[in-house]
Amino acid sequence: MTLMLVAVVGKLMWVQVVRAPELSAQSASQRTVTTKLPATRGDIVDTNGKPLAYTVDARALTFQPARVRDELTEAHTKDPEAPTVEEYIDDAVAMISAELGDQVDARELRKEMSSGKQFVYLARQVDPRKASKITSEFGKIGSDPDNIREYPGGALAANIIGATRWDGSGLVGLESSMQSMLAGTAGSKTYDRGSGGDVIPGSVRDVHPAQNGSTVELTIDSDLQYFVQDAVQKAKDASGAQNVSALVLDADTAQVLAMSNDNTFDPSIGVGDPANDHAELGNISVTTPFEPGSVNKIITASAAIEYGLTTPEEVLQVPGSITMDGVTVADAWPHGVAPYTTTGIFGKSSNVGTLMLAQRVGQDRFAEMVKKFGLGQRTGVGLPGESAGSVPPEDQWSAGTFANLPIGQGLSMTLLQMADMYQTIANDGLRVPPRIVEKVVGPDGQVTTPEAPDPVRVVSPETASTVRDMFRAVVQDDGGNQRGTGVPAAVEGYQVSGKTGTAQQIDPDCGCYSNSEYWITFAGMAPTQDPRFVVAVMMDRPRRSADGSGGMSAAPLFHDIASWLLQREQVPLSPPAPKLILQAG
């Protein structure tokens, strides 16, 4: 008895004195839990504060299969009336499936709950009311904070906004490129947990609150965006084009008011949903450059006027073709020598006349003007994946390069760059790099406005005004020789200016320009005298015009967008303007 008593006392001394610090630390580590406090992702809103993407509270259902199995087995051994592991799991799966429906797969649920894992997620982004109902019935199922990213407009501006992954992080679009601002910073707290998994009262410590994400306010007008997206999709369906894109800039600030591509996706149902399998996840208005065709002639027109090399009324004797640097270029329609005014050269979209004026400008001054208009440079609009397009360096121009660039072949640009060129002329010759993020509002209310680069003076206000008036000729309707190439773009009651464009695509079989595949473009401003809006349109390999009529013209889509804008904003009707002379005699 004495020996046994000595042994017991010795063991107590060993446990309570010698090993006390070690065992205490082990005990603390077993009951101490540090939990992540998730930050709420910031909203994305339009220029009027309407939500385009926001986060709502949700719950994640969790389960500890190994621990719960041991507890249920022990309970059933003591009380045969207590449910077995299988019975508990069957009942839980039945209720979760009934409450969440297609959100979960019953077979997968049962597999996870029956596994030997220490921890599993049973469901994510669960409505808090449903989660509470499930956990109150099955106390061994946990409920952790989770979030649901909502896109109330569905596909509205999806190519701009983008989408998030299942874990809430940005996947594409602004959701990805502005991840650090939107996501915020997660916090944490430490507490002690009892054997039943409950928090021990008074044990919460080391609390570091989460910093929620910032709200990103865009320049996009969601009502206009909806109209433009609808118009773009209709134009694609009517024209048979591979792709159609359109965008709208504010003529003064170059803020992007709308930017749309056809066949966009719906982030509200998830990027991986089969309904999005064939949808366009990117934003080709900024990522995919193309040859602009005659829309690019505004550079030649601006240079010729700016350097005093011609006047709108000058009559040039324009032949049916011209040879420059060994390359012969013809107009799109056969004609002999014709007396076109400078205005008429652009109103009729004469390649030959344009190159005659480009020769006066000269290669060096033309190259400098291309640079001033921002071609070959990213705009820095604030969207991911932006392309700079392609302009060959002047020292690498080969024979014939100068015969192509002034008429919009041999260089490429994005639709945004095209719109920015016309914003320059609409804004009295001052090019303002376009922007799509208006401001960022932090969780503390602090407002940050993205830094904008300095505007670039491209041409004088007088030159810009002259070019705007000249390009009214493009939409001028006249049954005779004074009819422009873009009449369907005209808006009743308003003077508008713009330019049509047709550019041959490269045939991959021969590496040469195709005679059947084209980019069809239109860019313009409305109204002419005091421009409010710039609208640019691109159609990739259409078979018909944007309204389904014969020919291949993007002008009808410009008309639809410009007329809707002018009427919605109640822009006063334009005063009468004189007819322009396109062809003398």
Rosetta blueprint (number, residue, H / E / L):
1 M L
2 T H
3 L H
4 M H
5 L H
6 V H
7 A H
8 V H
9 V H
10 G H
11 K H
12 L H
13 M H
14 W H
15 V H
16 Q H
17 V H
18 V H
19 R L
20 A H
21 P H
22 E H
23 L H
24 S H
25 A H
26 Q H
27 S H
28 A H
29 S H
30 Q H
31 R H
32 T E
33 V E
34 T E
35 T E
36 K E
37 L E
38 P L
39 A L
40 T L
41 R L
42 G L
43 D L
44 I E
45 V E
46 D L
47 T L
48 N L
49 G L
50 K L
51 P E
52 L E
53 A E
54 Y E
55 T E
56 V E
57 D E
58 A E
59 R E
60 A E
61 L E
62 T E
63 F E
64 Q L
65 P H
66 A H
67 R H
68 V H
69 R H
70 D H
71 E H
72 L H
73 T H
74 E H
75 A H
76 H H
77 T H
78 K H
79 D L
80 P L
81 E L
82 A L
83 P L
84 T L
85 V H
86 E H
87 E H
88 Y H
89 I H
90 D H
91 D H
92 A H
93 V H
94 A H
95 M H
96 I H
97 S H
98 A H
99 E H
100 L H
101 G H
102 D H
103 Q H
104 V L
105 D L
106 A H
107 R H
108 E H
109 L H
110 R H
111 K H
112 E H
113 M H
114 S L
115 S L
116 G L
117 K L
118 Q L
119 F L
120 V E
121 Y E
122 L E
123 A E
124 R E
125 Q E
126 V E
127 D L
128 P H
129 R H
130 K H
131 A H
132 S H
133 K H
134 I H
135 T H
136 S H
137 E H
138 F L
139 G L
140 K L
141 I L
142 G E
143 S E
144 D E
145 P E
146 D E
147 N E
148 I E
149 R E
150 E E
151 Y L
152 P L
153 G L
154 G L
155 A L
156 L L
157 A L
158 A H
159 N H
160 I H
161 I H
162 G L
163 A E
164 T E
165 R L
166 W L
167 D L
168 G L
169 S L
170 G E
171 L E
172 V E
173 G H
174 L H
175 E H
176 S H
177 S H
178 M L
179 Q H
180 S H
181 M H
182 L H
183 A H
184 G L
185 T E
186 A L
187 G E
188 S E
189 K E
190 T E
191 Y E
192 D E
193 R E
194 G L
195 S L
196 G L
197 G L
198 D L
199 V E
200 I L
201 P L
202 G L
203 S L
204 V L
205 R E
206 D E
207 V E
208 H E
209 P L
210 A L
211 Q E
212 N L
213 G L
214 S L
215 T E
216 V E
217 E E
218 L E
219 T L
220 I L
221 D L
222 S H
223 D H
224 L H
225 Q H
226 Y H
227 F H
228 V H
229 Q H
230 D H
231 A H
232 V H
233 Q H
234 K H
235 A H
236 K H
237 D H
238 A H
239 S H
240 G L
241 A L
242 Q L
243 N E
244 V E
245 S E
246 A E
247 L E
248 V E
249 L E
250 D E
251 A L
252 D L
253 T L
254 A L
255 Q E
256 V E
257 L E
258 A E
259 M E
260 S E
261 N E
262 D L
263 N L
264 T E
265 F L
266 D L
267 P H
268 S H
269 I H
270 G L
271 V L
272 G L
273 D L
274 P H
275 A H
276 N H
277 D L
278 H L
279 A L
280 E E
281 L L
282 G L
283 N L
284 I H
285 S H
286 V H
287 T H
288 T L
289 P L
290 F E
291 E L
292 P L
293 G H
294 S H
295 V H
296 N H
297 K H
298 I H
299 I H
300 T H
301 A H
302 S H
303 A H
304 A H
305 I H
306 E H
307 Y L
308 G L
309 L L
310 T L
311 T L
312 P L
313 E L
314 E L
315 V E
316 L E
317 Q E
318 V E
319 P L
320 G L
321 S E
322 I E
323 T E
324 M E
325 D L
326 G L
327 V E
328 T E
329 V E
330 A E
331 D L
332 A L
333 W L
334 P L
335 H L
336 G L
337 V L
338 A E
339 P E
340 Y E
341 T E
342 T H
343 T H
344 G H
345 I H
346 F H
347 G H
348 K L
349 S L
350 S L
351 N H
352 V H
353 G H
354 T H
355 L H
356 M H
357 L H
358 A H
359 Q H
360 R H
361 V H
362 G L
363 Q H
364 D H
365 R H
366 F H
367 A H
368 E H
369 M H
370 V H
371 K H
372 K H
373 F L
374 G L
375 L L
376 G L
377 Q L
378 R L
379 T L
380 G L
381 V L
382 G L
383 L L
384 P L
385 G L
386 E L
387 S L
388 A L
389 G L
390 S E
391 V L
392 P L
393 P L
394 E H
395 D H
396 Q H
397 W L
398 S L
399 A L
400 G L
401 T H
402 F H
403 A H
404 N H
405 L H
406 P H
407 I H
408 G L
409 Q L
410 G L
411 L L
412 S E
413 M E
414 T L
415 L H
416 L H
417 Q H
418 M H
419 A H
420 D H
421 M H
422 Y H
423 Q H
424 T H
425 I H
426 A H
427 N L
428 D L
429 G L
430 L E
431 R E
432 V L
433 P L
434 P L
435 R E
436 I L
437 V E
438 E E
439 K E
440 V E
441 V E
442 G L
443 P L
444 D L
445 G L
446 Q L
447 V E
448 T E
449 T L
450 P L
451 E L
452 A L
453 P L
454 D L
455 P L
456 V E
457 R E
458 V L
459 V L
460 S L
461 P H
462 E H
463 T H
464 A H
465 S H
466 T H
467 V H
468 R H
469 D H
470 M H
471 F H
472 R H
473 A H
474 V H
475 V H
476 Q L
477 D L
478 D L
479 G L
480 G L
481 N L
482 Q L
483 R L
484 G L
485 T L
486 G L
487 V H
488 P H
489 A H
490 A L
491 V L
492 E L
493 G L
494 Y L
495 Q L
496 V L
497 S E
498 G E
499 K E
500 T E
501 G E
502 T E
503 A E
504 Q E
505 Q E
506 I E
507 D E
508 P L
509 D L
510 C L
511 G L
512 C E
513 Y E
514 S E
515 N E
516 S E
517 E E
518 Y E
519 W E
520 I E
521 T E
522 F E
523 A E
524 G E
525 M E
526 A E
527 P L
528 T L
529 Q L
530 D L
531 P L
532 R L
533 F E
534 V E
535 V E
536 A E
537 V E
538 M E
539 M E
540 D E
541 R L
542 P L
543 R L
544 R L
545 S L
546 A L
547 D L
548 G L
549 S L
550 G L
551 G L
552 M L
553 S L
554 A L
555 A H
556 P H
557 L H
558 F H
559 H H
560 D H
561 I H
562 A H
563 S H
564 W H
565 L H
566 L H
567 Q H
568 R H
569 E L
570 Q L
571 V L
572 P L
573 L L
574 S L
575 P L
576 P L
577 A L
578 P L
579 K L
580 L L
581 I L
582 L L
583 Q E
584 A L
585 G L
